[in-house]
Amino acid sequence: QVQLVESGGGLVQAGGSLRLSCAASGRTFSSYAMGWFRQAPGKEREFVAAITWSGGSTYYADSVKGRFTISRDNAKNTVALQMNILKPGDTAVYYCARRRAVYAGPDVLASGYDYWGQGTQVTVSS
């Protein structure tokens, strides 16, 4: 059983930064692409960023491109999301997720991921 645990959320003023981290259990972490999604109240869960199993390629939603950076450390079984120049519209619960298939490329759809963390709240005040 895979467990994903997010941390690093909090309250920050617009223009500020936060770094989210996701720790994964299991010995096959390095074989799976990982993604970050977010869900604001009353809205659908949306794709934020993803990274290939090797860390060699990254993908971003247009809304966060240039402000957020996803990275991973396969030796430590962690994936991180560095969020800069935060905006009130970034307020949401942020989730990390593991891609369904081994060595598959990232997916922007939530249905492409099978394990999810419990989420961490990010609140950006204006």
N, CA, C and O atoms as a GROMACS GRO file, in nm:
protein
  504
    1GLN      N    1   0.084  -0.119   0.000
    1GLN     CA    2   0.000   0.000   0.000
    1GLN      C    3   0.089   0.125   0.000
    1GLN      O    4   0.181   0.137   0.080
    2VAL      N    5   0.059   0.215  -0.089
    2VAL     CA    6   0.135   0.339  -0.101
    2VAL      C    7   0.068   0.447  -0.018
    2VAL      O    8  -0.055   0.462  -0.021
    3GLN      N    9   0.147   0.522   0.054
    3GLN     CA   10   0.095   0.637   0.129
    3GLN      C   11   0.168   0.763   0.084
    3GLN      O   12   0.291   0.764   0.071
    4LEU      N   13   0.092   0.868   0.062
    4LEU     CA   14   0.147   0.998   0.026
    4LEU      C   15   0.105   1.099   0.133
    4LEU      O   16  -0.013   1.109   0.167
    5VAL      N   17   0.202   1.172   0.186
    5VAL     CA   18   0.174   1.267   0.293
    5VAL      C   19   0.229   1.404   0.254
    5VAL      O   20   0.350   1.422   0.239
    6GLU      N   21   0.138   1.501   0.237
    6GLU     CA   22   0.178   1.636   0.201
    6GLU      C   23   0.206   1.719   0.326
    6GLU      O   24   0.152   1.692   0.434
    7SER      N   25   0.290   1.819   0.310
    7SER     CA   26   0.316   1.914   0.417
    7SER      C   27   0.360   2.046   0.354
    7SER      O   28   0.394   2.053   0.236
    8GLY      N   29   0.360   2.152   0.437
    8GLY     CA   30   0.411   2.279   0.390
    8GLY      C   31   0.308   2.385   0.358
    8GLY      O   32   0.343   2.498   0.325
    9GLY      N   33   0.180   2.349   0.365
    9GLY     CA   34   0.077   2.448   0.338
    9GLY      C   35   0.070   2.552   0.449
    9GLY      O   36   0.134   2.538   0.553
   10GLY      N   37  -0.010   2.656   0.424
   10GLY     CA   38  -0.026   2.759   0.525
   10GLY      C   39  -0.090   2.883   0.468
   10GLY      O   40  -0.144   2.882   0.357
   11LEU      N   41  -0.082   2.990   0.544
   11LEU     CA   42  -0.137   3.120   0.506
   11LEU      C   43  -0.023   3.212   0.466
   11LEU      O   44   0.076   3.225   0.539
   12VAL      N   45  -0.037   3.274   0.351
   12VAL     CA   46   0.068   3.363   0.302
   12VAL      C   47   0.004   3.482   0.232
   12VAL      O   48  -0.107   3.470   0.178
   13GLN      N   49   0.071   3.594   0.232
   13GLN     CA   50   0.020   3.712   0.162
   13GLN      C   51   0.049   3.700   0.012
   13GLN      O   52   0.142   3.632  -0.030
   14ALA      N   53  -0.034   3.767  -0.064
   14ALA     CA   54  -0.012   3.770  -0.209
   14ALA      C   55   0.130   3.818  -0.239
   14ALA      O   56   0.179   3.913  -0.178
   15GLY      N   57   0.193   3.750  -0.334
   15GLY     CA   58   0.331   3.782  -0.368
   15GLY      C   59   0.433   3.699  -0.294
   15GLY      O   60   0.552   3.699  -0.328
   16GLY      N   61   0.388   3.627  -0.194
   16GLY     CA   62   0.476   3.545  -0.114
   16GLY      C   63   0.502   3.408  -0.174
   16GLY      O   64   0.459   3.379  -0.285
   17SER      N   65   0.573   3.325  -0.098
   17SER     CA   66   0.612   3.192  -0.145
   17SER      C   67   0.582   3.086  -0.041
   17SER      O   68   0.579   3.114   0.079
   18LEU      N   69   0.559   2.966  -0.089
   18LEU     CA   70   0.546   2.848  -0.005
   18LEU      C   71   0.610   2.731  -0.078
   18LEU      O   72   0.617   2.728  -0.201
   19ARG      N   73   0.658   2.636   0.000
   19ARG     CA   74   0.712   2.513  -0.059
   19ARG      C   75   0.636   2.395   0.000
   19ARG      O   76   0.640   2.370   0.120
   20LEU      N   77   0.568   2.322  -0.087
   20LEU     CA   78   0.497   2.202  -0.047
   20LEU      C   79   0.587   2.081  -0.068
   20LEU      O   80   0.668   2.078  -0.160
   21SER      N   81   0.572   1.983   0.020
   21SER     CA   82   0.647   1.860   0.006
   21SER      C   83   0.551   1.742   0.019
   21SER      O   84   0.451   1.749   0.090
   22CYS      N   85   0.584   1.635  -0.051
   22CYS     CA   86   0.504   1.513  -0.047
   22CYS      C   87   0.600   1.396  -0.025
   22CYS      O   88   0.690   1.372  -0.105
   23ALA      N   89   0.580   1.324   0.085
   23ALA     CA   90   0.662   1.209   0.116
   23ALA      C   91   0.586   1.082   0.081
   23ALA      O   92   0.470   1.066   0.120
   24ALA      N   93   0.651   0.993   0.009
   24ALA     CA   94   0.586   0.870  -0.035
   24ALA      C   95   0.648   0.748   0.030
   24ALA      O   96   0.770   0.740   0.049
   25SER      N   97   0.563   0.653   0.065
   25SER     CA   98   0.613   0.525   0.115
   25SER      C   99   0.629   0.430  -0.002
   25SER      O  100   0.577   0.455  -0.111
   26GLY      N  101   0.700   0.322   0.019
   26GLY     CA  102   0.714   0.222  -0.087
   26GLY      C  103   0.849   0.230  -0.156
   26GLY      O  104   0.913   0.335  -0.158
   27ARG      N  105   0.889   0.119  -0.214
   27ARG     CA  106   1.022   0.111  -0.275
   27ARG      C  107   1.021   0.138  -0.425
   27ARG      O  108   1.127   0.134  -0.488
   28THR      N  109   0.903   0.165  -0.483
   28THR     CA  110   0.896   0.184  -0.628
   28THR      C  111   0.867   0.328  -0.666
   28THR      O  112   0.827   0.355  -0.780
   29PHE      N  113   0.887   0.420  -0.574
   29PHE     CA  114   0.857   0.561  -0.601
   29PHE      C  115   0.923   0.610  -0.728
   29PHE      O  116   0.860   0.682  -0.806
   30SER      N  117   1.047   0.574  -0.750
   30SER     CA  118   1.124   0.626  -0.864
   30SER      C  119   1.075   0.575  -0.998
   30SER      O  120   1.125   0.619  -1.102
   31SER      N  121   0.979   0.483  -1.000
   31SER     CA  122   0.928   0.427  -1.125
   31SER      C  123   0.801   0.497  -1.174
   31SER      O  124   0.750   0.463  -1.281
   32TYR      N  125   0.751   0.594  -1.097
   32TYR     CA  126   0.623   0.656  -1.129
   32TYR      C  127   0.634   0.807  -1.145
   32TYR      O  128   0.703   0.874  -1.068
   33ALA      N  129   0.565   0.859  -1.246
   33ALA     CA  130   0.548   1.003  -1.254
   33ALA      C  131   0.461   1.049  -1.137
   33ALA      O  132   0.379   0.972  -1.086
   34MET      N  133   0.480   1.172  -1.097
   34MET     CA  134   0.404   1.228  -0.986
   34MET      C  135   0.340   1.360  -1.029
   34MET      O  136   0.390   1.430  -1.118
   35GLY      N  137   0.229   1.392  -0.966
   35GLY     CA  138   0.160   1.515  -1.001
   35GLY      C  139   0.112   1.589  -0.878
   35GLY      O  140   0.096   1.532  -0.770
   36TRP      N  141   0.088   1.717  -0.897
   36TRP     CA  142   0.022   1.802  -0.796
   36TRP      C  143  -0.108   1.854  -0.857
   36TRP      O  144  -0.111   1.899  -0.972
   37PHE      N  145  -0.213   1.846  -0.779
   37PHE     CA  146  -0.343   1.899  -0.817
   37PHE      C  147  -0.391   1.990  -0.705
   37PHE      O  148  -0.336   1.989  -0.595
   38ARG      N  149  -0.493   2.069  -0.734
   38ARG     CA  150  -0.551   2.153  -0.630
   38ARG      C  151  -0.701   2.161  -0.649
   38ARG      O  152  -0.753   2.144  -0.759
   39GLN      N  153  -0.769   2.188  -0.538
   39GLN     CA  154  -0.914   2.200  -0.543
   39GLN      C  155  -0.958   2.314  -0.452
   39GLN      O  156  -0.936   2.311  -0.331
   40ALA      N  157  -1.020   2.413  -0.513
   40ALA     CA  158  -1.075   2.525  -0.439
   40ALA      C  159  -1.221   2.496  -0.404
   40ALA      O  160  -1.284   2.414  -0.471
   41PRO      N  161  -1.275   2.560  -0.303
   41PRO     CA  162  -1.414   2.534  -0.263
   41PRO      C  163  -1.510   2.557  -0.380
   41PRO      O  164  -1.506   2.660  -0.447
   42GLY      N  165  -1.596   2.459  -0.403
   42GLY     CA  166  -1.695   2.471  -0.508
   42GLY      C  167  -1.643   2.450  -0.648
   42GLY      O  168  -1.716   2.470  -0.745
   43LYS      N  169  -1.518   2.411  -0.660
   43LYS     CA  170  -1.459   2.391  -0.792
   43LYS      C  171  -1.408   2.249  -0.810
   43LYS      O  172  -1.388   2.176  -0.713
   44GLU      N  173  -1.388   2.212  -0.936
   44GLU     CA  174  -1.334   2.081  -0.966
   44GLU      C  175  -1.184   2.076  -0.930
   44GLU      O  176  -1.116   2.179  -0.926
   45ARG      N  177  -1.137   1.955  -0.904
   45ARG     CA  178  -0.994   1.936  -0.883
   45ARG      C  179  -0.922   1.963  -1.015
   45ARG      O  180  -0.962   1.913  -1.120
   46GLU      N  181  -0.815   2.042  -1.010
   46GLU     CA  182  -0.746   2.080  -1.133
   46GLU      C  183  -0.598   2.049  -1.126
   46GLU      O  184  -0.536   2.052  -1.020
   47PHE      N  185  -0.544   2.020  -1.242
   47PHE     CA  186  -0.402   1.991  -1.257
   47PHE      C  187  -0.319   2.116  -1.230
   47PHE      O  188  -0.354   2.226  -1.271
   48VAL      N  189  -0.207   2.096  -1.160
   48VAL     CA  190  -0.115   2.206  -1.133
   48VAL      C  191   0.020   2.180  -1.200
   48VAL      O  192   0.069   2.263  -1.277
   49ALA      N  193   0.079   2.065  -1.170
   49ALA     CA  194   0.213   2.035  -1.223
   49ALA      C  195   0.237   1.885  -1.216
   49ALA      O  196   0.173   1.814  -1.138
   50ALA      N  197   0.329   1.837  -1.299
   50ALA     CA  198   0.366   1.696  -1.297
   50ALA      C  199   0.512   1.682  -1.336
   50ALA      O  200   0.571   1.770  -1.398
   51ILE      N  201   0.568   1.568  -1.297
   51ILE     CA  202   0.708   1.541  -1.325
   51ILE      C  203   0.723   1.395  -1.361
   51ILE      O  204   0.658   1.309  -1.302
   52THR      N  205   0.809   1.367  -1.459
   52THR     CA  206   0.830   1.229  -1.502
   52THR      C  207   0.900   1.148  -1.393
   52THR      O  208   0.953   1.204  -1.297
   53TRP      N  209   0.901   1.015  -1.410
   53TRP     CA  210   0.958   0.928  -1.308
   53TRP      C  211   1.106   0.958  -1.283
   53TRP      O  212   1.155   0.944  -1.171
   54SER      N  213   1.175   1.000  -1.388
   54SER     CA  214   1.318   1.029  -1.375
   54SER      C  215   1.345   1.172  -1.328
   54SER      O  216   1.456   1.205  -1.285
   55GLY      N  217   1.242   1.255  -1.336
   55GLY     CA  218   1.262   1.396  -1.305
   55GLY      C  219   1.313   1.477  -1.423
   55GLY      O  220   1.341   1.596  -1.410
   56GLY      N  221   1.325   1.412  -1.538
   56GLY     CA  222   1.384   1.478  -1.653
   56GLY      C  223   1.293   1.577  -1.723
   56GLY      O  224   1.341   1.667  -1.793
   57SER      N  225   1.163   1.562  -1.706
   57SER     CA  226   1.067   1.654  -1.770
   57SER      C  227   0.961   1.696  -1.672
   57SER      O  228   0.919   1.619  -1.585
   58THR      N  229   0.918   1.820  -1.687
   58THR     CA  230   0.814   1.874  -1.600
   58THR      C  231   0.705   1.940  -1.685
   58THR      O  232   0.729   1.983  -1.797
   59TYR      N  233   0.586   1.947  -1.628
   59TYR     CA  234   0.470   2.002  -1.698
   59TYR      C  235   0.392   2.089  -1.601
   59TYR      O  236   0.384   2.059  -1.481
   60TYR      N  237   0.334   2.198  -1.653
   60TYR     CA  238   0.264   2.293  -1.568
   60TYR      C  239   0.134   2.340  -1.632
   60TYR      O  240   0.123   2.350  -1.754
   61ALA      N  241   0.037   2.369  -1.547
   61ALA     CA  242  -0.082   2.438  -1.594
   61ALA      C  243  -0.042   2.579  -1.634
   61ALA      O  244   0.050   2.637  -1.576
   62ASP      N  245  -0.111   2.634  -1.731
   62ASP     CA  246  -0.078   2.769  -1.777
   62ASP      C  247  -0.088   2.870  -1.664
   62ASP      O  248  -0.013   2.968  -1.660
   63SER      N  249  -0.180   2.847  -1.572
   63SER     CA  250  -0.205   2.943  -1.464
   63SER      C  251  -0.089   2.954  -1.365
   63SER      O  252  -0.080   3.052  -1.291
   64VAL      N  253   0.000   2.854  -1.363
   64VAL     CA  254   0.110   2.855  -1.266
   64VAL      C  255   0.247   2.859  -1.333
   64VAL      O  256   0.349   2.872  -1.266
   65LYS      N  257   0.249   2.847  -1.465
   65LYS     CA  258   0.375   2.842  -1.537
   65LYS      C  259   0.456   2.968  -1.510
   65LYS      O  260   0.404   3.080  -1.517
   66GLY      N  261   0.583   2.950  -1.479
   66GLY     CA  262   0.671   3.063  -1.448
   66GLY      C  263   0.671   3.103  -1.302
   66GLY      O  264   0.757   3.180  -1.258
   67ARG      N  265   0.575   3.050  -1.225
   67ARG     CA  266   0.568   3.083  -1.082
   67ARG      C  267   0.593   2.961  -0.994
   67ARG      O  268   0.651   2.973  -0.886
   68PHE      N  269   0.552   2.844  -1.039
   68PHE     CA  270   0.566   2.721  -0.962
   68PHE      C  271   0.673   2.632  -1.025
   68PHE      O  272   0.693   2.633  -1.147
   69THR      N  273   0.741   2.556  -0.940
   69THR     CA  274   0.841   2.460  -0.987
   69THR      C  275   0.823   2.328  -0.914
   69THR      O  276   0.822   2.323  -0.791
   70ILE      N  277   0.809   2.220  -0.991
   70ILE     CA  278   0.799   2.087  -0.934
   70ILE      C  279   0.935   2.019  -0.943
   70ILE      O  280   1.008   2.037  -1.041
   71SER      N  281   0.968   1.942  -0.840
   71SER     CA  282   1.095   1.869  -0.839
   71SER      C  283   1.076   1.741  -0.760
   71SER      O  284   0.977   1.726  -0.688
   72ARG      N  285   1.170   1.650  -0.773
   72ARG     CA  286   1.162   1.526  -0.697
   72ARG      C  287   1.301   1.481  -0.656
   72ARG      O  288   1.401   1.514  -0.719
   73ASP      N  289   1.304   1.404  -0.547
   73ASP     CA  290   1.427   1.343  -0.499
   73ASP      C  291   1.398   1.195  -0.482
   73ASP      O  292   1.340   1.155  -0.382
   74ASN      N  293   1.438   1.115  -0.578
   74ASN     CA  294   1.405   0.972  -0.574
   74ASN      C  295   1.479   0.899  -0.463
   74ASN      O  296   1.433   0.794  -0.418
   75ALA      N  297   1.590   0.951  -0.420
   75ALA     CA  298   1.663   0.888  -0.309
   75ALA      C  299   1.588   0.905  -0.177
   75ALA      O  300   1.601   0.823  -0.086
   76LYS      N  301   1.509   1.012  -0.168
   76LYS     CA  302   1.434   1.039  -0.044
   76LYS      C  303   1.285   1.014  -0.058
   76LYS      O  304   1.210   1.035   0.036
   77ASN      N  305   1.243   0.968  -0.176
   77ASN     CA  306   1.100   0.942  -0.200
   77ASN      C  307   1.014   1.066  -0.175
   77ASN      O  308   0.910   1.058  -0.110
   78THR      N  309   1.058   1.178  -0.226
   78THR     CA  310   0.982   1.301  -0.206
   78THR      C  311   0.963   1.376  -0.338
   78THR      O  312   1.045   1.367  -0.429
   79VAL      N  313   0.855   1.449  -0.343
   79VAL     CA  314   0.829   1.540  -0.454
   79VAL      C  315   0.788   1.673  -0.393
   79VAL      O  316   0.713   1.677  -0.295
   80ALA      N  317   0.836   1.781  -0.451
   80ALA     CA  318   0.812   1.913  -0.395
   80ALA      C  319   0.748   2.005  -0.497
   80ALA      O  320   0.759   1.985  -0.618
   81LEU      N  321   0.681   2.106  -0.447
   81LEU     CA  322   0.622   2.210  -0.532
   81LEU      C  323   0.660   2.345  -0.471
   81LEU      O  324   0.606   2.385  -0.368
   82GLN      N  325   0.752   2.414  -0.535
   82GLN     CA  326   0.791   2.548  -0.493
   82GLN      C  327   0.696   2.648  -0.559
   82GLN      O  328   0.685   2.652  -0.682
   83MET      N  329   0.628   2.727  -0.477
   83MET     CA  330   0.527   2.819  -0.528
   83MET      C  331   0.571   2.962  -0.496
   83MET      O  332   0.584   2.999  -0.380
   84ASN      N  333   0.593   3.039  -0.598
   84ASN     CA  334   0.636   3.179  -0.584
   84ASN      C  335   0.531   3.272  -0.642
   84ASN      O  336   0.445   3.231  -0.720
   85ILE      N  337   0.539   3.398  -0.605
   85ILE     CA  338   0.448   3.502  -0.653
   85ILE      C  339   0.304   3.453  -0.640
   85ILE      O  340   0.227   3.458  -0.736
   86LEU      N  341   0.270   3.408  -0.523
   86LEU     CA  342   0.136   3.351  -0.501
   86LEU      C  343   0.029   3.458  -0.514
   86LEU      O  344   0.049   3.575  -0.481
   87LYS      N  345  -0.086   3.413  -0.564
   87LYS     CA  346  -0.201   3.499  -0.585
   87LYS      C  347  -0.320   3.446  -0.507
   87LYS      O  348  -0.325   3.327  -0.476
   88PRO      N  349  -0.417   3.531  -0.474
   88PRO     CA  350  -0.536   3.482  -0.404
   88PRO      C  351  -0.604   3.367  -0.480
   88PRO      O  352  -0.663   3.278  -0.418
   89GLY      N  353  -0.596   3.367  -0.611
   89GLY     CA  354  -0.655   3.260  -0.691
   89GLY      C  355  -0.586   3.127  -0.675
   89GLY      O  356  -0.637   3.026  -0.722
   90ASP      N  357  -0.470   3.124  -0.610
   90ASP     CA  358  -0.400   2.998  -0.583
   90ASP      C  359  -0.453   2.929  -0.458
   90ASP      O  360  -0.413   2.817  -0.427
   91THR      N  361  -0.542   2.996  -0.385
   91THR     CA  362  -0.598   2.938  -0.263
   91THR      C  363  -0.675   2.811  -0.294
   91THR      O  364  -0.767   2.810  -0.376
   92ALA      N  365  -0.636   2.702  -0.228
   92ALA     CA  366  -0.697   2.571  -0.253
   92ALA      C  367  -0.633   2.469  -0.160
   92ALA      O  368  -0.535   2.497  -0.091
   93VAL      N  369  -0.692   2.350  -0.160
   93VAL     CA  370  -0.625   2.235  -0.099
   93VAL      C  371  -0.539   2.172  -0.208
   93VAL      O  372  -0.588   2.144  -0.318
   94TYR      N  373  -0.414   2.149  -0.179
   94TYR     CA  374  -0.320   2.093  -0.275
   94TYR      C  375  -0.294   1.946  -0.243
   94TYR      O  376  -0.270   1.909  -0.128
   95TYR      N  377  -0.299   1.864  -0.348
   95TYR     CA  378  -0.281   1.721  -0.335
   95TYR      C  379  -0.165   1.673  -0.422
   95TYR      O  380  -0.149   1.718  -0.536
   96CYS      N  381  -0.086   1.581  -0.369
   96CYS     CA  382   0.008   1.511  -0.457
   96CYS      C  383  -0.054   1.376  -0.492
   96CYS      O  384  -0.135   1.321  -0.418
   97ALA      N  385  -0.013   1.324  -0.605
   97ALA     CA  386  -0.070   1.200  -0.654
   97ALA      C  387   0.032   1.121  -0.734
   97ALA      O  388   0.123   1.177  -0.795
   98ARG      N  389   0.015   0.989  -0.733
   98ARG     CA  390   0.104   0.901  -0.807
   98ARG      C  391   0.035   0.852  -0.934
   98ARG      O  392  -0.081   0.810  -0.931
   99ARG      N  393   0.107   0.858  -1.044
   99ARG     CA  394   0.059   0.811  -1.172
   99ARG      C  395   0.023   0.664  -1.163
   99ARG      O  396   0.089   0.589  -1.092
  100ARG      N  397  -0.083   0.622  -1.237
  100ARG     CA  398  -0.130   0.483  -1.229
  100ARG      C  399  -0.028   0.382  -1.275
  100ARG      O  400  -0.007   0.281  -1.208
  101ALA      N  401   0.036   0.406  -1.388
  101ALA     CA  402   0.117   0.302  -1.452
  101ALA      C  403   0.265   0.330  -1.436
  101ALA      O  404   0.310   0.444  -1.442
  102VAL      N  405   0.340   0.223  -1.417
  102VAL     CA  406   0.485   0.233  -1.406
  102VAL      C  407   0.544   0.292  -1.535
  102VAL      O  408   0.508   0.250  -1.645
  103TYR      N  409   0.633   0.388  -1.518
  103TYR     CA  410   0.705   0.451  -1.630
  103TYR      C  411   0.615   0.524  -1.730
  103TYR      O  412   0.661   0.561  -1.838
  104ALA      N  413   0.490   0.544  -1.695
  104ALA     CA  414   0.401   0.621  -1.782
  104ALA      C  415   0.436   0.769  -1.772
  104ALA      O  416   0.487   0.815  -1.669
  105GLY      N  417   0.408   0.842  -1.878
  105GLY     CA  418   0.429   0.985  -1.874
  105GLY      C  419   0.326   1.053  -1.786
  105GLY      O  420   0.226   0.992  -1.750
  106PRO      N  421   0.349   1.179  -1.751
  106PRO     CA  422   0.254   1.252  -1.668
  106PRO      C  423   0.118   1.266  -1.738
  106PRO      O  424   0.108   1.252  -1.860
  107ASP      N  425   0.016   1.294  -1.659
  107ASP     CA  426  -0.119   1.310  -1.710
  107ASP      C  427  -0.178   1.434  -1.645
  107ASP      O  428  -0.156   1.459  -1.526
  108VAL      N  429  -0.253   1.512  -1.720
  108VAL     CA  430  -0.317   1.630  -1.663
  108VAL      C  431  -0.454   1.597  -1.604
  108VAL      O  432  -0.516   1.681  -1.539
  109LEU      N  433  -0.500   1.475  -1.626
  109LEU     CA  434  -0.630   1.433  -1.572
  109LEU      C  435  -0.612   1.360  -1.440
  109LEU      O  436  -0.522   1.279  -1.424
  110ALA      N  437  -0.699   1.390  -1.345
  110ALA     CA  438  -0.692   1.326  -1.214
  110ALA      C  439  -0.714   1.176  -1.224
  110ALA      O  440  -0.662   1.100  -1.143
  111SER      N  441  -0.789   1.133  -1.323
  111SER     CA  442  -0.819   0.990  -1.340
  111SER      C  443  -0.694   0.910  -1.376
  111SER      O  444  -0.694   0.787  -1.369
  112GLY      N  445  -0.589   0.979  -1.413
  112GLY     CA  446  -0.464   0.910  -1.447
  112GLY      C  447  -0.378   0.876  -1.328
  112GLY      O  448  -0.269   0.820  -1.344
  113TYR      N  449  -0.424   0.908  -1.209
  113TYR     CA  450  -0.347   0.887  -1.087
  113TYR      C  451  -0.426   0.798  -0.992
  113TYR      O  452  -0.548   0.811  -0.981
  114ASP      N  453  -0.356   0.706  -0.924
  114ASP     CA  454  -0.428   0.610  -0.841
  114ASP      C  455  -0.410   0.631  -0.691
  114ASP      O  456  -0.496   0.589  -0.614
  115TYR      N  457  -0.303   0.692  -0.649
  115TYR     CA  458  -0.283   0.717  -0.506
  115TYR      C  459  -0.274   0.867  -0.482
  115TYR      O  460  -0.208   0.940  -0.557
  116TRP      N  461  -0.342   0.912  -0.376
  116TRP     CA  462  -0.350   1.053  -0.342
  116TRP      C  463  -0.317   1.076  -0.196
  116TRP      O  464  -0.343   0.991  -0.110
  117GLY      N  465  -0.258   1.191  -0.170
  117GLY     CA  466  -0.238   1.232  -0.032
  117GLY      C  467  -0.365   1.290   0.026
  117GLY      O  468  -0.467   1.299  -0.042
  118GLN      N  469  -0.358   1.329   0.152
  118GLN     CA  470  -0.476   1.382   0.220
  118GLN      C  471  -0.498   1.530   0.190
  118GLN      O  472  -0.605   1.584   0.218
  119GLY      N  473  -0.398   1.595   0.132
  119GLY     CA  474  -0.410   1.735   0.095
  119GLY      C  475  -0.354   1.829   0.201
  119GLY      O  476  -0.351   1.796   0.319
  120THR      N  477  -0.310   1.945   0.156
  120THR     CA  478  -0.262   2.048   0.247
  120THR      C  479  -0.319   2.182   0.201
  120THR      O  480  -0.318   2.214   0.082
  121GLN      N  481  -0.370   2.260   0.296
  121GLN     CA  482  -0.438   2.385   0.263
  121GLN      C  483  -0.338   2.497   0.236
  121GLN      O  484  -0.245   2.519   0.313
  122VAL      N  485  -0.359   2.566   0.127
  122VAL     CA  486  -0.282   2.686   0.094
  122VAL      C  487  -0.381   2.802   0.084
  122VAL      O  488  -0.476   2.796   0.005
  123THR      N  489  -0.359   2.905   0.162
  123THR     CA  490  -0.445   3.022   0.161
  123THR      C  491  -0.361   3.145   0.133
  123THR      O  492  -0.264   3.173   0.204
  124VAL      N  493  -0.398   3.218   0.029
  124VAL     CA  494  -0.325   3.338  -0.010
  124VAL      C  495  -0.415   3.458   0.013
  124VAL      O  496  -0.521   3.469  -0.048
  125SER      N  497  -0.373   3.546   0.100
  125SER     CA  498  -0.454   3.664   0.132
  125SER      C  499  -0.412   3.782   0.043
  125SER      O  500  -0.296   3.793   0.003
  126SER      N  501  -0.509   3.868   0.015
  126SER     CA  502  -0.480   3.983  -0.072
  126SER      C  503  -0.436   4.104   0.008
  126SER      O  504  -0.409   4.209  -0.049
   0.00000   0.00000   0.00000
